[in-house]
Amino acid sequence: MLGLSSHQHSAKLTAHHHTSYGGLLLLLALAGMLILLLTLGAVLPTKADSGSIGVTSVVPSTPPTTAPVITAPVNGATVTSRQITVSGACSGSYTIVLTDGAVVRGSTFCNHDGTFGLVISLDPGTNALAAHYVDALNQSGPPSATVVVTYRPIPPGTPLAALTGAQVTPVPIRGPSMGANLLTVTAPYRFEAIQPGDSFTLTGTITGGTMPYALEIDWGDGIQTLLSRPNAGSFSMAHTYNKPGRYLIKLNVSDITSATAFFQTTITVNGPAAAAPALPAVPPVVVPPYLLMIAWPVFLITCLVAISFWLGERYDRRHWCLPPPAA
């Protein structure tokens, strides 16, 4: 009698061991996120961009509480040279303004080594020099101890052997520009900070001397300007700084008799540091709108098909079975 044995392909329903709905769900989620990002990238640029607003704030700070110290010339010195160098000790990144009573004689910056120095022109007689700090907010500190310097001009033709009491090497002043007719150039100290590329106008005044005049302006950035002035009085000259920094502006005027006068002032040019080289621009990914109109329906249909298969498989496992074999 022929006997039949059961085989693995006997029409028995076996469980599905290779369907991974977790992996399919992950793929659908990634695809949905990608389509969503592409859609947002195509929609957001069409909205009007809001304009940027620059905000400048000033942080309050206390004014300087100390003062620079004038070390040269010494208090009580008598000089016969009108142009002298005033130097001393300082600290911080302040501007140093030198005054003679209510008259500003010039300004300079504190050097990195804690010293300062500037050349000024004295008036005949007693000059009471003092220095004070001015910070970045135009706040002034207390004045330094006053240094009294006496300027005694040498009359033309006076032999050097007749001079007594001079504490420096006598330098004769040539020409008639002495006394009430003393040649002077001044520029009022102005706290001013400009941006690179802005036009800065320097104003000043020439008095005394014998006209005409030659005025040389050293802007501190390697550029000099030479002006011819037929008369005394006020003058103005515009200049543009292209780089940020702190600059010393030096004015030197001479008249027809070769008499000279000197003045020095400062200007601060604000600005950002040099920008790093820009990276090559990456062109945006542009997706045609019609592709998005196709992608969304396909994605939704794929999701519905996957859900339908999952529900159908669960139904088959619970409700479908083969009839028992005949006895």
Contacts in CASP RR format, 6 or more apart in sequence:
PFRMAT RR
TARGET T0000
AUTHOR 0000-0000-0000
METHOD contacts of the structure
MODEL  1
MLGLSSHQHSAKLTAHHHTSYGGLLLLLALAGMLILLLTLGAVLPTKADS
GSIGVTSVVPSTPPTTAPVITAPVNGATVTSRQITVSGACSGSYTIVLTD
GAVVRGSTFCNHDGTFGLVISLDPGTNALAAHYVDALNQSGPPSATVVVT
YRPIPPGTPLAALTGAQVTPVPIRGPSMGANLLTVTAPYRFEAIQPGDSF
TLTGTITGGTMPYALEIDWGDGIQTLLSRPNAGSFSMAHTYNKPGRYLIK
LNVSDITSATAFFQTTITVNGPAAAAPALPAVPPVVVPPYLLMIAWPVFL
ITCLVAISFWLGERYDRRHWCLPPPAA
11 322 0 8 1.000
12 322 0 8 1.000
13 316 0 8 1.000
13 320 0 8 1.000
13 321 0 8 1.000
13 322 0 8 1.000
15 317 0 8 1.000
16 313 0 8 1.000
19 313 0 8 1.000
21 306 0 8 1.000
21 310 0 8 1.000
24 306 0 8 1.000
25 306 0 8 1.000
28 299 0 8 1.000
28 302 0 8 1.000
28 303 0 8 1.000
28 306 0 8 1.000
31 299 0 8 1.000
31 302 0 8 1.000
32 299 0 8 1.000
35 292 0 8 1.000
35 295 0 8 1.000
35 296 0 8 1.000
35 299 0 8 1.000
38 285 0 8 1.000
38 287 0 8 1.000
38 292 0 8 1.000
38 295 0 8 1.000
39 292 0 8 1.000
39 296 0 8 1.000
41 284 0 8 1.000
42 286 0 8 1.000
42 287 0 8 1.000
42 289 0 8 1.000
42 292 0 8 1.000
58 137 0 8 1.000
60 137 0 8 1.000
61 135 0 8 1.000
61 137 0 8 1.000
61 139 0 8 1.000
62 139 0 8 1.000
63 135 0 8 1.000
63 139 0 8 1.000
63 140 0 8 1.000
63 141 0 8 1.000
64 94 0 8 1.000
64 132 0 8 1.000
64 133 0 8 1.000
64 134 0 8 1.000
64 135 0 8 1.000
64 139 0 8 1.000
64 140 0 8 1.000
64 141 0 8 1.000
64 142 0 8 1.000
65 141 0 8 1.000
65 142 0 8 1.000
66 91 0 8 1.000
66 133 0 8 1.000
66 141 0 8 1.000
66 142 0 8 1.000
67 131 0 8 1.000
67 132 0 8 1.000
67 133 0 8 1.000
67 141 0 8 1.000
67 142 0 8 1.000
67 143 0 8 1.000
67 144 0 8 1.000
67 145 0 8 1.000
68 88 0 8 1.000
68 89 0 8 1.000
68 90 0 8 1.000
68 96 0 8 1.000
68 110 0 8 1.000
68 116 0 8 1.000
68 131 0 8 1.000
68 132 0 8 1.000
68 133 0 8 1.000
68 144 0 8 1.000
69 88 0 8 1.000
69 89 0 8 1.000
69 90 0 8 1.000
69 144 0 8 1.000
69 145 0 8 1.000
70 86 0 8 1.000
70 87 0 8 1.000
70 88 0 8 1.000
70 129 0 8 1.000
70 130 0 8 1.000
70 131 0 8 1.000
70 144 0 8 1.000
70 145 0 8 1.000
70 147 0 8 1.000
71 87 0 8 1.000
71 88 0 8 1.000
71 89 0 8 1.000
72 85 0 8 1.000
72 86 0 8 1.000
72 87 0 8 1.000
72 88 0 8 1.000
73 79 0 8 1.000
73 84 0 8 1.000
73 86 0 8 1.000
73 147 0 8 1.000
73 149 0 8 1.000
74 147 0 8 1.000
75 145 0 8 1.000
75 146 0 8 1.000
75 147 0 8 1.000
75 148 0 8 1.000
76 147 0 8 1.000
76 148 0 8 1.000
76 149 0 8 1.000
76 150 0 8 1.000
77 149 0 8 1.000
77 150 0 8 1.000
77 167 0 8 1.000
77 168 0 8 1.000
78 149 0 8 1.000
78 150 0 8 1.000
78 151 0 8 1.000
78 152 0 8 1.000
78 165 0 8 1.000
78 166 0 8 1.000
78 167 0 8 1.000
79 122 0 8 1.000
79 149 0 8 1.000
79 150 0 8 1.000
79 151 0 8 1.000
79 152 0 8 1.000
79 166 0 8 1.000
79 167 0 8 1.000
79 168 0 8 1.000
80 151 0 8 1.000
80 152 0 8 1.000
80 153 0 8 1.000
80 154 0 8 1.000
80 163 0 8 1.000
80 166 0 8 1.000
80 168 0 8 1.000
80 170 0 8 1.000
80 171 0 8 1.000
81 168 0 8 1.000
81 169 0 8 1.000
81 170 0 8 1.000
81 171 0 8 1.000
82 121 0 8 1.000
82 122 0 8 1.000
82 151 0 8 1.000
82 153 0 8 1.000
82 173 0 8 1.000
82 261 0 8 1.000
83 119 0 8 1.000
83 120 0 8 1.000
83 121 0 8 1.000
83 122 0 8 1.000
83 260 0 8 1.000
83 262 0 8 1.000
84 119 0 8 1.000
84 120 0 8 1.000
84 122 0 8 1.000
84 149 0 8 1.000
84 168 0 8 1.000
85 117 0 8 1.000
85 118 0 8 1.000
85 119 0 8 1.000
85 120 0 8 1.000
86 98 0 8 1.000
86 105 0 8 1.000
86 117 0 8 1.000
86 118 0 8 1.000
86 119 0 8 1.000
86 120 0 8 1.000
86 129 0 8 1.000
86 131 0 8 1.000
86 147 0 8 1.000
87 115 0 8 1.000
87 116 0 8 1.000
87 117 0 8 1.000
87 118 0 8 1.000
88 115 0 8 1.000
88 116 0 8 1.000
88 117 0 8 1.000
89 114 0 8 1.000
89 115 0 8 1.000
89 116 0 8 1.000
90 96 0 8 1.000
90 110 0 8 1.000
90 111 0 8 1.000
90 114 0 8 1.000
90 115 0 8 1.000
90 116 0 8 1.000
90 133 0 8 1.000
91 110 0 8 1.000
91 114 0 8 1.000
92 110 0 8 1.000
92 114 0 8 1.000
93 109 0 8 1.000
93 110 0 8 1.000
93 136 0 8 1.000
94 109 0 8 1.000
94 110 0 8 1.000
94 133 0 8 1.000
94 134 0 8 1.000
94 135 0 8 1.000
95 107 0 8 1.000
95 108 0 8 1.000
95 109 0 8 1.000
95 133 0 8 1.000
95 134 0 8 1.000
95 135 0 8 1.000
95 191 0 8 1.000
95 266 0 8 1.000
95 268 0 8 1.000
96 107 0 8 1.000
96 108 0 8 1.000
96 109 0 8 1.000
96 110 0 8 1.000
96 116 0 8 1.000
96 118 0 8 1.000
96 131 0 8 1.000
96 132 0 8 1.000
96 133 0 8 1.000
96 134 0 8 1.000
97 104 0 8 1.000
97 106 0 8 1.000
97 107 0 8 1.000
97 131 0 8 1.000
97 132 0 8 1.000
97 133 0 8 1.000
97 134 0 8 1.000
97 140 0 8 1.000
97 189 0 8 1.000
98 104 0 8 1.000
98 105 0 8 1.000
98 106 0 8 1.000
98 107 0 8 1.000
98 108 0 8 1.000
98 118 0 8 1.000
98 120 0 8 1.000
98 129 0 8 1.000
98 130 0 8 1.000
98 131 0 8 1.000
99 105 0 8 1.000
99 129 0 8 1.000
99 130 0 8 1.000
99 131 0 8 1.000
99 132 0 8 1.000
99 143 0 8 1.000
100 123 0 8 1.000
100 127 0 8 1.000
100 128 0 8 1.000
100 129 0 8 1.000
100 130 0 8 1.000
101 128 0 8 1.000
101 130 0 8 1.000
103 186 0 8 1.000
104 186 0 8 1.000
104 188 0 8 1.000
104 189 0 8 1.000
105 120 0 8 1.000
105 121 0 8 1.000
105 129 0 8 1.000
105 263 0 8 1.000
106 118 0 8 1.000
106 120 0 8 1.000
106 189 0 8 1.000
106 263 0 8 1.000
106 264 0 8 1.000
106 265 0 8 1.000
107 118 0 8 1.000
107 134 0 8 1.000
107 189 0 8 1.000
107 264 0 8 1.000
107 265 0 8 1.000
107 266 0 8 1.000
108 116 0 8 1.000
108 117 0 8 1.000
108 118 0 8 1.000
108 248 0 8 1.000
108 264 0 8 1.000
108 266 0 8 1.000
109 116 0 8 1.000
109 246 0 8 1.000
109 248 0 8 1.000
109 266 0 8 1.000
110 116 0 8 1.000
116 131 0 8 1.000
118 264 0 8 1.000
119 250 0 8 1.000
119 262 0 8 1.000
119 264 0 8 1.000
120 129 0 8 1.000
120 262 0 8 1.000
120 263 0 8 1.000
120 264 0 8 1.000
121 184 0 8 1.000
121 185 0 8 1.000
121 261 0 8 1.000
121 262 0 8 1.000
121 263 0 8 1.000
122 149 0 8 1.000
122 151 0 8 1.000
123 151 0 8 1.000
123 182 0 8 1.000
123 184 0 8 1.000
124 151 0 8 1.000
124 152 0 8 1.000
124 153 0 8 1.000
124 178 0 8 1.000
124 179 0 8 1.000
124 182 0 8 1.000
125 150 0 8 1.000
125 151 0 8 1.000
125 152 0 8 1.000
126 148 0 8 1.000
126 149 0 8 1.000
126 150 0 8 1.000
127 148 0 8 1.000
127 149 0 8 1.000
127 150 0 8 1.000
127 151 0 8 1.000
128 146 0 8 1.000
128 147 0 8 1.000
128 148 0 8 1.000
129 146 0 8 1.000
129 147 0 8 1.000
129 148 0 8 1.000
129 149 0 8 1.000
130 143 0 8 1.000
130 144 0 8 1.000
130 145 0 8 1.000
130 146 0 8 1.000
130 147 0 8 1.000
131 143 0 8 1.000
131 144 0 8 1.000
132 140 0 8 1.000
132 141 0 8 1.000
132 142 0 8 1.000
132 143 0 8 1.000
132 144 0 8 1.000
133 140 0 8 1.000
133 141 0 8 1.000
134 140 0 8 1.000
134 141 0 8 1.000
134 191 0 8 1.000
135 141 0 8 1.000
136 193 0 8 1.000
136 268 0 8 1.000
138 191 0 8 1.000
152 166 0 8 1.000
153 173 0 8 1.000
153 178 0 8 1.000
153 179 0 8 1.000
154 163 0 8 1.000
154 170 0 8 1.000
154 171 0 8 1.000
154 172 0 8 1.000
154 173 0 8 1.000
155 178 0 8 1.000
156 172 0 8 1.000
156 173 0 8 1.000
156 174 0 8 1.000
156 175 0 8 1.000
156 176 0 8 1.000
157 172 0 8 1.000
158 172 0 8 1.000
160 170 0 8 1.000
160 172 0 8 1.000
163 170 0 8 1.000
173 259 0 8 1.000
174 257 0 8 1.000
174 258 0 8 1.000
174 259 0 8 1.000
175 257 0 8 1.000
175 258 0 8 1.000
175 259 0 8 1.000
176 209 0 8 1.000
176 210 0 8 1.000
176 257 0 8 1.000
177 183 0 8 1.000
177 208 0 8 1.000
177 209 0 8 1.000
177 210 0 8 1.000
177 255 0 8 1.000
177 257 0 8 1.000
177 259 0 8 1.000
181 208 0 8 1.000
181 209 0 8 1.000
181 210 0 8 1.000
182 208 0 8 1.000
182 209 0 8 1.000
183 206 0 8 1.000
183 207 0 8 1.000
183 208 0 8 1.000
183 209 0 8 1.000
183 253 0 8 1.000
183 254 0 8 1.000
183 255 0 8 1.000
183 259 0 8 1.000
183 260 0 8 1.000
183 261 0 8 1.000
184 205 0 8 1.000
184 206 0 8 1.000
184 207 0 8 1.000
184 208 0 8 1.000
184 261 0 8 1.000
185 204 0 8 1.000
185 205 0 8 1.000
185 206 0 8 1.000
185 207 0 8 1.000
185 215 0 8 1.000
185 251 0 8 1.000
185 252 0 8 1.000
185 253 0 8 1.000
185 261 0 8 1.000
185 262 0 8 1.000
185 263 0 8 1.000
186 204 0 8 1.000
186 205 0 8 1.000
186 207 0 8 1.000
186 263 0 8 1.000
187 202 0 8 1.000
187 203 0 8 1.000
187 204 0 8 1.000
187 205 0 8 1.000
187 249 0 8 1.000
187 251 0 8 1.000
187 263 0 8 1.000
187 265 0 8 1.000
188 203 0 8 1.000
188 204 0 8 1.000
189 265 0 8 1.000
190 265 0 8 1.000
192 200 0 8 1.000
192 267 0 8 1.000
192 268 0 8 1.000
193 268 0 8 1.000
193 269 0 8 1.000
193 270 0 8 1.000
194 200 0 8 1.000
194 241 0 8 1.000
194 267 0 8 1.000
194 268 0 8 1.000
194 269 0 8 1.000
194 270 0 8 1.000
195 269 0 8 1.000
195 270 0 8 1.000
195 271 0 8 1.000
196 241 0 8 1.000
196 242 0 8 1.000
196 243 0 8 1.000
196 244 0 8 1.000
196 269 0 8 1.000
196 271 0 8 1.000
197 240 0 8 1.000
197 241 0 8 1.000
197 242 0 8 1.000
198 240 0 8 1.000
198 241 0 8 1.000
199 238 0 8 1.000
199 239 0 8 1.000
199 240 0 8 1.000
200 238 0 8 1.000
200 239 0 8 1.000
200 240 0 8 1.000
200 241 0 8 1.000
200 267 0 8 1.000
201 236 0 8 1.000
201 237 0 8 1.000
201 238 0 8 1.000
201 239 0 8 1.000
202 217 0 8 1.000
202 236 0 8 1.000
202 237 0 8 1.000
202 238 0 8 1.000
202 239 0 8 1.000
202 249 0 8 1.000
202 265 0 8 1.000
203 234 0 8 1.000
203 235 0 8 1.000
203 236 0 8 1.000
204 234 0 8 1.000
204 235 0 8 1.000
204 236 0 8 1.000
204 251 0 8 1.000
205 233 0 8 1.000
205 234 0 8 1.000
205 235 0 8 1.000
206 213 0 8 1.000
206 215 0 8 1.000
206 229 0 8 1.000
206 232 0 8 1.000
206 233 0 8 1.000
206 235 0 8 1.000
206 253 0 8 1.000
207 232 0 8 1.000
207 233 0 8 1.000
208 232 0 8 1.000
208 255 0 8 1.000
209 232 0 8 1.000
209 255 0 8 1.000
209 257 0 8 1.000
209 259 0 8 1.000
210 255 0 8 1.000
210 256 0 8 1.000
210 257 0 8 1.000
210 259 0 8 1.000
211 229 0 8 1.000
211 230 0 8 1.000
211 231 0 8 1.000
211 232 0 8 1.000
211 255 0 8 1.000
211 256 0 8 1.000
212 228 0 8 1.000
212 229 0 8 1.000
212 230 0 8 1.000
212 231 0 8 1.000
212 255 0 8 1.000
212 256 0 8 1.000
213 228 0 8 1.000
213 229 0 8 1.000
213 230 0 8 1.000
213 232 0 8 1.000
213 253 0 8 1.000
213 254 0 8 1.000
213 255 0 8 1.000
213 256 0 8 1.000
214 226 0 8 1.000
214 227 0 8 1.000
214 228 0 8 1.000
214 229 0 8 1.000
214 253 0 8 1.000
214 254 0 8 1.000
214 255 0 8 1.000
215 226 0 8 1.000
215 227 0 8 1.000
215 228 0 8 1.000
215 229 0 8 1.000
215 235 0 8 1.000
215 251 0 8 1.000
215 252 0 8 1.000
215 253 0 8 1.000
216 224 0 8 1.000
216 225 0 8 1.000
216 226 0 8 1.000
216 227 0 8 1.000
216 251 0 8 1.000
216 252 0 8 1.000
216 253 0 8 1.000
217 224 0 8 1.000
217 225 0 8 1.000
217 226 0 8 1.000
217 227 0 8 1.000
217 237 0 8 1.000
217 239 0 8 1.000
217 249 0 8 1.000
217 250 0 8 1.000
217 251 0 8 1.000
218 224 0 8 1.000
218 249 0 8 1.000
218 250 0 8 1.000
218 251 0 8 1.000
218 252 0 8 1.000
219 225 0 8 1.000
219 239 0 8 1.000
219 241 0 8 1.000
219 247 0 8 1.000
219 249 0 8 1.000
220 247 0 8 1.000
220 248 0 8 1.000
220 249 0 8 1.000
220 250 0 8 1.000
221 241 0 8 1.000
221 242 0 8 1.000
221 243 0 8 1.000
221 247 0 8 1.000
223 239 0 8 1.000
225 237 0 8 1.000
225 239 0 8 1.000
227 235 0 8 1.000
227 237 0 8 1.000
229 235 0 8 1.000
229 253 0 8 1.000
241 247 0 8 1.000
241 267 0 8 1.000
241 269 0 8 1.000
243 269 0 8 1.000
244 269 0 8 1.000
244 270 0 8 1.000
244 271 0 8 1.000
244 272 0 8 1.000
244 273 0 8 1.000
245 268 0 8 1.000
245 269 0 8 1.000
245 270 0 8 1.000
246 266 0 8 1.000
246 267 0 8 1.000
246 268 0 8 1.000
246 269 0 8 1.000
247 266 0 8 1.000
247 267 0 8 1.000
247 268 0 8 1.000
247 269 0 8 1.000
248 264 0 8 1.000
248 265 0 8 1.000
248 266 0 8 1.000
249 264 0 8 1.000
249 265 0 8 1.000
249 266 0 8 1.000
249 267 0 8 1.000
250 262 0 8 1.000
250 263 0 8 1.000
250 264 0 8 1.000
251 262 0 8 1.000
251 263 0 8 1.000
251 264 0 8 1.000
251 265 0 8 1.000
252 260 0 8 1.000
252 261 0 8 1.000
252 262 0 8 1.000
253 260 0 8 1.000
253 261 0 8 1.000
253 262 0 8 1.000
254 260 0 8 1.000
254 261 0 8 1.000
END
